[in-house]
């Protein structure tokens, strides 16, 4: 899957929630590692960080 996604343009990857570096990193993982788990973990982390920066800070 990562190899086919790498054929896409960066803006298409971004629309899907992926980054080229994550896909390339997944291709270099040892065979015993789950590449999709790696990619999805990176995508989830980015989504959480984006939500954190968009949400207003609570006044203390």
C-alpha positions in Angstrom: 0.0 0.0 0.0 2.8 2.5 0.9 4.4 2.0 -2.5 1.2 2.8 -4.3 0.6 5.9 -2.2 4.1 7.2 -2.8 3.0 7.6 -6.5 0.5 10.3 -5.4 1.2 14.0 -5.2 2.0 15.5 -1.7 -1.3 17.4 -1.6 -3.2 14.2 -2.3 -1.4 12.4 0.4 -2.1 15.3 2.8 -5.8 15.1 1.9 -5.7 11.5 2.9 -3.9 12.3 6.2 -0.5 10.9 5.2 2.9 12.4 4.8 5.5 11.1 2.3 8.1 10.8 5.1 5.8 8.4 7.0 5.3 6.2 4.0 9.0 6.1 3.2 9.8 5.3 6.8 7.3 2.4 6.8 9.1 0.9 3.8 12.4 0.9 5.7 11.0 -0.9 8.8 12.2 -4.4 9.7 10.0 -7.0 8.2 8.7 -8.0 11.7 7.2 -4.5 12.2 3.7 -3.7 11.0 4.1 -0.9 8.5 0.4 0.0 8.6 0.4 0.3 12.4 3.4 2.6 12.1 1.7 4.8 9.4 -1.6 5.0 11.3 0.2 5.8 14.6 2.0 8.7 12.9 -1.2 9.9 11.3 -3.1 9.7 14.6 -0.3 11.6 16.4 -0.4 14.4 13.8 -4.2 14.6 14.1 -4.1 14.9 17.9 -1.4 17.6 17.6 -3.5 19.5 15.1 -6.6 19.3 17.3 -4.6 20.5 20.3 -3.3 23.6 18.5 -6.8 24.4 17.1 -8.7 24.1 20.4 -8.8 27.2 22.6 -6.8 27.1 25.8 -8.9 27.1 29.0 -8.3 30.1 31.3 -6.8 29.0 34.6 
